[in-house]
Amino acid sequence: MNKEDMTMNMGAMQDMMKGMMKNMGGMPDMCAKMMQQMAGAFSGSSDAAPSSTSEIGGLFDEWSRTVGEEIVAFIKEKGKASLPDIAAKLKISEESTLFFIVRLAREHKVTLGEIQVRPHGA
């Protein structure tokens, strides 16, 4: 597969992920579903879609690793980064970014820090 095909496939994968995140509901529902998945509901990201082919699973795994590496590099460069900063840098939603941050934290590649309550209406 050449680089242009990979780029097209990753773009399609990003669109698919955005649609999935949109269909997951609000932030509390999305977080609960992601935590369930990360806690072992699925043994690996390739298993997350039973009807997918191993090729699709492999592409998702490769894309996920690439995004994770980009997040880690960005945080190293900045020293620390917020969820909105990372999402803006990667041009993905904050919800998708949260998925990757939680995964990276579970893999001990990043450390989660301060958690705050947003002001009402924000």
The 8 nearest C-alpha neighbors of each residue, nearest first, counted from 0:
[[1, 4, 5, 2, 3, 6, 8, 7],
 [0, 2, 4, 3, 5, 6, 7, 8],
 [1, 3, 5, 4, 6, 0, 7, 8],
 [4, 2, 6, 5, 1, 7, 0, 8],
 [5, 3, 7, 1, 6, 2, 8, 0],
 [4, 6, 2, 8, 3, 7, 9, 1],
 [5, 7, 3, 9, 4, 8, 2, 10],
 [6, 8, 4, 10, 5, 9, 3, 11],
 [9, 7, 5, 11, 10, 6, 4, 12],
 [8, 10, 12, 6, 11, 7, 5, 13],
 [11, 9, 13, 7, 12, 8, 6, 14],
 [10, 12, 8, 14, 9, 13, 15, 7],
 [11, 13, 9, 15, 10, 14, 8, 16],
 [14, 12, 16, 10, 15, 11, 9, 17],
 [15, 13, 11, 17, 12, 16, 10, 18],
 [14, 16, 12, 18, 13, 17, 11, 19],
 [17, 15, 19, 13, 18, 14, 20, 12],
 [16, 18, 14, 20, 19, 15, 21, 13],
 [19, 17, 21, 15, 16, 20, 22, 14],
 [18, 20, 16, 22, 21, 17, 15, 23],
 [19, 21, 17, 23, 22, 18, 16, 94],
 [20, 22, 18, 19, 23, 17, 24, 25],
 [23, 21, 19, 20, 24, 18, 17, 25],
 [24, 22, 20, 29, 21, 19, 28, 25],
 [25, 23, 22, 28, 29, 21, 26, 20],
 [26, 24, 28, 27, 29, 23, 21, 30],
 [25, 27, 29, 28, 30, 24, 94, 23],
 [28, 26, 30, 29, 25, 31, 24, 32],
 [29, 27, 31, 25, 30, 26, 24, 32],
 [28, 30, 26, 32, 23, 27, 31, 25],
 [31, 29, 33, 27, 32, 28, 26, 34],
 [30, 32, 28, 34, 29, 33, 35, 27],
 [33, 31, 35, 29, 30, 34, 28, 36],
 [32, 34, 36, 30, 35, 31, 37, 29],
 [33, 35, 37, 31, 36, 32, 38, 30],
 [36, 34, 32, 38, 33, 37, 40, 31],
 [37, 35, 40, 33, 34, 38, 39, 41],
 [36, 38, 34, 39, 35, 33, 40, 102],
 [39, 37, 35, 36, 34, 40, 41, 33],
 [40, 38, 41, 37, 36, 42, 35, 43],
 [39, 41, 36, 35, 38, 42, 37, 47],
 [42, 40, 39, 43, 36, 47, 46, 44],
 [41, 43, 39, 46, 40, 44, 47, 45],
 [44, 42, 46, 45, 41, 47, 39, 37],
 [43, 45, 47, 46, 60, 56, 41, 42],
 [46, 44, 56, 43, 47, 57, 48, 60],
 [45, 47, 44, 43, 48, 49, 41, 42],
 [48, 46, 44, 45, 41, 49, 43, 42],
 [47, 49, 51, 46, 50, 45, 56, 44],
 [50, 48, 51, 46, 47, 45, 52, 56],
 [49, 51, 48, 52, 46, 47, 53, 55],
 [52, 50, 48, 49, 55, 53, 56, 45],
 [51, 53, 55, 54, 56, 50, 49, 57],
 [52, 54, 56, 55, 57, 51, 45, 58],
 [53, 55, 57, 52, 56, 58, 51, 59],
 [56, 54, 58, 52, 57, 53, 51, 59],
 [55, 57, 45, 53, 59, 54, 58, 60],
 [56, 58, 54, 60, 55, 59, 53, 61],
 [59, 57, 55, 61, 60, 56, 62, 54],
 [58, 60, 62, 56, 57, 61, 63, 55],
 [61, 59, 63, 57, 58, 62, 56, 64],
 [60, 62, 58, 64, 63, 59, 57, 65],
 [63, 61, 65, 59, 64, 60, 58, 66],
 [64, 62, 60, 66, 65, 61, 59, 67],
 [63, 65, 67, 61, 62, 66, 68, 60],
 [66, 64, 62, 68, 63, 67, 69, 61],
 [67, 65, 69, 63, 68, 64, 62, 70],
 [68, 66, 64, 70, 69, 65, 63, 71],
 [67, 69, 65, 71, 66, 70, 72, 64],
 [70, 68, 66, 72, 67, 71, 73, 65],
 [69, 71, 67, 73, 68, 72, 74, 66],
 [70, 72, 68, 74, 73, 69, 75, 67],
 [73, 71, 75, 69, 70, 74, 68, 76],
 [74, 72, 76, 70, 75, 71, 69, 77],
 [73, 75, 77, 71, 79, 76, 72, 78],
 [76, 74, 72, 78, 73, 77, 71, 79],
 [75, 77, 73, 74, 78, 72, 79, 71],
 [78, 76, 74, 79, 75, 73, 80, 72],
 [79, 77, 75, 74, 76, 80, 73, 72],
 [80, 78, 74, 77, 81, 75, 76, 73],
 [81, 79, 74, 84, 77, 85, 82, 78],
 [80, 82, 84, 83, 85, 79, 86, 74],
 [81, 83, 85, 84, 86, 93, 80, 96],
 [84, 82, 86, 81, 85, 87, 93, 80],
 [85, 83, 81, 87, 82, 86, 80, 88],
 [84, 86, 88, 82, 87, 83, 89, 81],
 [87, 85, 83, 91, 89, 93, 88, 84],
 [86, 88, 90, 84, 85, 89, 83, 91],
 [87, 89, 85, 86, 90, 84, 91, 73],
 [88, 90, 86, 91, 87, 85, 69, 70],
 [91, 89, 87, 88, 86, 92, 85, 93],
 [92, 90, 86, 89, 95, 93, 96, 87],
 [93, 91, 95, 94, 86, 96, 90, 17],
 [92, 94, 96, 86, 95, 97, 83, 82],
 [93, 95, 97, 92, 96, 98, 20, 26],
 [96, 94, 98, 92, 97, 93, 91, 99],
 [95, 97, 93, 99, 94, 98, 86, 100],
 [96, 98, 100, 94, 95, 99, 93, 101],
 [99, 97, 95, 96, 101, 100, 102, 94],
 [98, 100, 102, 96, 97, 101, 103, 67],
 [99, 101, 97, 103, 102, 98, 104, 96],
 [102, 100, 104, 98, 103, 99, 97, 105],
 [101, 103, 99, 105, 100, 104, 106, 98],
 [104, 102, 106, 100, 108, 105, 101, 109],
 [105, 103, 107, 109, 101, 106, 102, 108],
 [104, 106, 102, 107, 103, 101, 108, 37],
 [105, 107, 103, 104, 108, 102, 109, 101],
 [108, 106, 104, 105, 109, 103, 110, 102],
 [107, 109, 103, 106, 104, 110, 71, 105],
 [110, 108, 104, 107, 103, 111, 71, 100],
 [109, 111, 104, 112, 107, 108, 103, 100],
 [112, 110, 109, 104, 113, 100, 114, 101],
 [113, 111, 110, 114, 79, 109, 81, 115],
 [112, 114, 115, 111, 81, 110, 116, 79],
 [115, 113, 112, 116, 111, 117, 81, 82],
 [114, 116, 117, 113, 118, 112, 81, 111],
 [115, 117, 118, 114, 119, 121, 113, 120],
 [116, 118, 121, 115, 119, 120, 114, 113],
 [117, 119, 121, 120, 116, 115, 114, 113],
 [120, 118, 121, 117, 116, 115, 26, 114],
 [119, 121, 118, 117, 116, 115, 26, 25],
 [120, 119, 118, 117, 116, 115, 83, 26]]
